[in-house]
Amino acid sequence: MAQENKQEVTTHKIGVYLWIWGLLFVFSFFSYMVDYLNFEGLLRWALILLFMFAKAALIMAIFMHLFWERWTIVNVLLWPMSFILVFIGIMVAESEYTFFTRLFYFVVGT
């Protein structure tokens, strides 16, 4: 009886891995379609980043076994990644300010 339950759990986990593998292919297909359909501007980059983060989250949760791990191990990975995203946002804001000031002084002159 214990052997049957163990076999069911193993089959279920393999099924989860196969579903996630399929989802990764679907997200990769969608990110390739963004390029193939020639999306431009903010929509293009928003979709690319959305699919990239979705694939990274699935890989971290399932294939790195963080879905089944303790909360402290999850925090070890999630907090630094969250800070990196905040720093990227700060750098984007600063780059837009720098671009604006350069454009302003090139047009107006000093």
Backbone bond lengths (Angstrom), bond angles and torsions (degrees), N, CA, C in turn:
res aa  C-N    CA-C-N  psi(-1)  N-CA   C-N-CA  omega(-1)  CA-C   N-CA-C  phi
1 M - - - 1.449 - - 1.533 110.76 -
2 A 1.319 117.88 -42.60 1.462 120.69 178.04 1.517 110.48 -64.27
3 Q 1.329 116.85 -33.25 1.452 121.20 178.86 1.531 110.63 -64.54
4 E 1.318 118.57 -39.21 1.470 122.17 -179.71 1.529 110.45 -66.01
5 N 1.343 117.88 -44.35 1.464 120.96 179.20 1.519 111.32 -63.33
6 K 1.328 116.78 -39.87 1.462 120.04 178.96 1.526 109.88 -64.40
7 Q 1.309 117.37 -40.17 1.468 121.24 179.71 1.528 110.57 -64.55
8 E 1.325 118.36 -39.43 1.462 121.53 179.02 1.532 111.17 -64.70
9 V 1.331 117.67 -41.50 1.450 121.21 179.79 1.523 110.20 -64.20
10 T 1.324 117.61 -43.62 1.458 121.41 179.30 1.517 110.54 -63.04
11 T 1.306 117.90 -43.55 1.465 121.35 178.78 1.524 110.45 -63.79
12 H 1.313 116.93 -39.36 1.465 120.22 178.98 1.516 110.72 -64.06
13 K 1.335 118.30 -43.66 1.453 120.58 -179.43 1.525 111.31 -65.50
14 I 1.304 118.10 -39.76 1.463 120.15 177.49 1.525 109.56 -64.09
15 G 1.318 116.35 -38.64 1.463 119.57 176.44 1.520 112.01 -61.74
16 V 1.322 117.19 -39.26 1.466 121.06 177.29 1.517 110.22 -62.94
17 Y 1.334 116.29 -44.61 1.458 119.96 178.91 1.524 111.38 -61.41
18 L 1.319 117.51 -40.67 1.472 120.39 -179.97 1.528 111.32 -67.49
19 W 1.328 117.21 -38.57 1.468 119.76 177.19 1.532 110.85 -64.30
20 I 1.305 117.40 -43.97 1.461 120.91 179.39 1.521 110.34 -65.57
21 W 1.310 117.43 -39.26 1.457 121.65 176.60 1.529 110.00 -60.12
22 G 1.322 115.99 -43.09 1.470 120.27 176.77 1.519 111.80 -63.69
23 L 1.328 116.83 -42.28 1.468 119.92 177.78 1.525 111.67 -62.67
24 L 1.317 116.98 -36.69 1.467 119.83 177.27 1.523 110.82 -63.52
25 F 1.323 117.16 -39.08 1.461 119.84 175.45 1.526 111.48 -64.97
26 V 1.326 117.02 -40.05 1.464 120.49 179.33 1.527 110.42 -64.58
27 F 1.328 117.75 -46.13 1.468 120.58 178.33 1.523 111.66 -63.81
28 S 1.338 117.17 -37.26 1.463 119.73 176.44 1.521 110.71 -65.31
29 F 1.317 116.98 -40.36 1.465 120.92 177.29 1.531 110.30 -60.66
30 F 1.340 116.67 -44.92 1.463 119.69 179.77 1.528 111.78 -64.11
31 S 1.328 117.53 -38.93 1.462 118.47 179.59 1.525 110.88 -69.52
32 Y 1.329 118.48 -33.02 1.464 119.85 173.58 1.525 111.20 -68.82
33 M 1.319 116.90 -34.72 1.468 120.09 179.41 1.529 111.38 -68.28
34 V 1.321 117.01 -30.41 1.467 119.92 175.50 1.525 109.48 -59.10
35 D 1.317 116.31 -42.67 1.466 120.14 178.87 1.525 111.06 -73.47
36 Y 1.323 118.01 -40.92 1.462 122.21 -177.45 1.530 111.67 -65.61
37 L 1.325 116.88 -37.09 1.468 120.98 -178.12 1.527 112.64 -85.65
38 N 1.323 116.90 4.17 1.465 123.27 174.65 1.528 113.56 58.22
39 F 1.338 116.51 44.97 1.455 118.56 170.95 1.523 108.38 -64.81
40 E 1.312 116.95 145.30 1.455 121.11 -176.49 1.525 110.73 -125.20
41 G 1.309 114.94 156.24 1.457 122.12 169.96 1.511 114.46 73.28
42 L 1.319 113.51 -144.33 1.460 121.11 -174.36 1.527 112.09 -65.33
43 L 1.325 117.71 -35.99 1.465 120.72 179.18 1.525 110.52 -61.16
44 R 1.321 116.56 -42.94 1.462 121.28 -179.91 1.530 110.81 -58.87
45 W 1.336 116.22 -51.51 1.456 119.50 -176.19 1.519 112.07 -71.11
46 A 1.322 117.07 -32.45 1.464 119.61 177.04 1.532 110.43 -65.30
47 L 1.324 117.03 -42.82 1.468 119.89 179.12 1.520 111.68 -67.74
48 I 1.326 117.11 -41.66 1.460 119.86 178.88 1.522 110.59 -61.61
49 L 1.341 116.90 -44.99 1.460 119.92 179.27 1.523 112.01 -67.09
50 L 1.320 117.45 -37.56 1.460 121.24 178.21 1.526 110.81 -60.77
51 F 1.326 116.76 -48.95 1.461 119.65 -179.93 1.527 111.33 -67.74
52 M 1.320 117.29 -35.78 1.454 120.62 178.84 1.528 110.91 -64.31
53 F 1.336 116.90 -46.49 1.461 119.75 -179.89 1.524 111.67 -68.48
54 A 1.332 117.29 -34.61 1.464 119.95 177.42 1.530 110.47 -64.49
55 K 1.331 117.06 -43.84 1.460 119.79 178.57 1.522 111.05 -65.97
56 A 1.330 117.35 -41.39 1.465 119.88 178.97 1.524 110.89 -63.62
57 A 1.317 117.16 -40.48 1.469 120.18 179.99 1.529 111.17 -65.38
58 L 1.328 116.75 -41.73 1.461 119.18 178.35 1.525 111.46 -64.88
59 I 1.318 116.88 -42.00 1.462 120.10 179.36 1.523 110.28 -63.85
60 M 1.334 116.92 -44.19 1.463 119.56 179.67 1.530 111.40 -65.42
61 A 1.318 116.91 -43.80 1.464 119.96 -174.72 1.524 112.45 -69.24
62 I 1.319 117.16 -44.84 1.458 119.40 -171.77 1.526 112.09 -97.72
63 F 1.329 117.38 -54.68 1.459 119.04 -173.89 1.524 113.12 -75.67
64 M 1.331 117.62 -26.01 1.468 119.66 174.05 1.534 110.90 -93.38
65 H 1.319 117.04 4.69 1.466 124.80 174.69 1.523 113.45 62.18
66 L 1.320 118.36 24.56 1.457 119.87 179.44 1.519 112.05 -74.11
67 F 1.310 117.70 -20.18 1.460 121.08 177.87 1.531 110.54 -64.38
68 W 1.316 116.76 -30.35 1.455 121.21 -176.94 1.525 112.54 -105.44
69 E 1.312 118.53 2.76 1.455 121.35 -175.84 1.525 111.32 -90.12
70 R 1.321 113.76 174.24 1.461 120.00 177.89 1.519 110.02 -71.69
71 W 1.304 115.05 157.68 1.469 121.80 -176.54 1.529 112.24 -63.70
72 T 1.321 118.57 -31.99 1.463 120.19 -179.68 1.519 111.86 -66.22
73 I 1.319 117.37 -38.02 1.464 119.95 178.46 1.526 110.22 -67.48
74 V 1.306 116.31 -38.47 1.464 119.86 177.62 1.530 109.84 -63.21
75 N 1.320 116.71 -42.46 1.467 120.22 179.55 1.519 112.74 -64.85
76 V 1.316 116.99 -32.12 1.462 119.90 178.69 1.533 109.95 -60.62
77 L 1.301 117.85 -32.94 1.461 120.61 179.62 1.531 113.12 -92.45
78 L 1.315 117.56 -35.56 1.470 119.36 -173.35 1.524 113.33 -76.60
79 W 1.332 118.09 -38.56 1.470 118.97 -178.79 1.517 112.55 -64.40
80 P 1.337 119.72 -48.00 1.469 117.84 178.09 1.527 112.86 -62.10
81 M 1.323 117.11 -38.70 1.471 118.78 178.63 1.526 111.07 -65.63
82 S 1.313 117.28 -35.76 1.463 120.15 177.56 1.527 110.76 -65.64
83 F 1.321 117.09 -41.86 1.463 119.96 177.43 1.520 111.74 -65.19
84 I 1.315 117.21 -37.58 1.470 120.20 176.90 1.521 110.02 -61.59
85 L 1.328 117.74 -42.18 1.467 120.71 178.19 1.529 111.38 -63.59
86 V 1.322 117.15 -39.47 1.470 120.36 177.39 1.523 110.22 -63.41
87 F 1.326 116.80 -44.12 1.462 119.95 179.18 1.525 111.78 -64.97
88 I 1.321 117.89 -36.38 1.465 120.47 175.51 1.516 110.02 -62.80
89 G 1.329 117.38 -41.83 1.461 120.46 177.16 1.516 112.51 -62.08
90 I 1.328 116.44 -40.46 1.471 120.21 177.63 1.525 110.23 -64.45
91 M 1.321 117.44 -41.93 1.465 120.59 179.41 1.529 111.79 -65.11
92 V 1.329 117.14 -37.13 1.464 120.06 177.40 1.528 110.18 -65.32
93 A 1.320 117.11 -43.35 1.464 120.00 178.59 1.529 111.11 -62.91
94 E 1.318 116.91 -41.49 1.462 119.87 179.42 1.526 111.57 -67.91
95 S 1.321 117.18 -36.59 1.464 118.99 179.77 1.527 111.07 -67.84
96 E 1.329 117.33 -35.99 1.460 119.63 176.74 1.532 110.83 -66.42
97 Y 1.335 116.85 -39.12 1.463 120.53 177.26 1.534 110.36 -64.03
98 T 1.327 117.07 -43.50 1.457 121.28 179.36 1.529 110.48 -63.22
99 F 1.320 116.59 -43.77 1.464 120.14 178.39 1.524 110.70 -61.90
100 F 1.324 117.14 -43.14 1.463 120.41 -180.00 1.516 111.49 -63.14
101 T 1.340 117.54 -45.04 1.469 119.39 -178.62 1.522 111.33 -66.64
102 R 1.324 118.40 -39.12 1.464 120.27 177.23 1.520 110.53 -64.50
103 L 1.305 117.25 -44.37 1.463 120.69 178.53 1.524 110.77 -62.51
104 F 1.315 117.07 -41.76 1.450 120.72 179.67 1.528 111.39 -62.14
105 Y 1.342 117.52 -47.61 1.460 119.66 -177.53 1.525 112.75 -73.50
106 F 1.323 118.13 -25.87 1.468 119.44 175.58 1.533 110.42 -71.89
107 V 1.331 116.99 -36.53 1.461 120.64 -178.88 1.537 110.24 -78.36
108 V 1.332 116.65 -49.36 1.470 120.90 -176.43 1.530 109.86 -77.24
109 G 1.311 116.53 -40.60 1.463 120.43 -177.29 1.511 110.67 87.48
110 T 1.305 115.21 164.80 1.466 118.90 179.28 1.490 112.11 -116.71
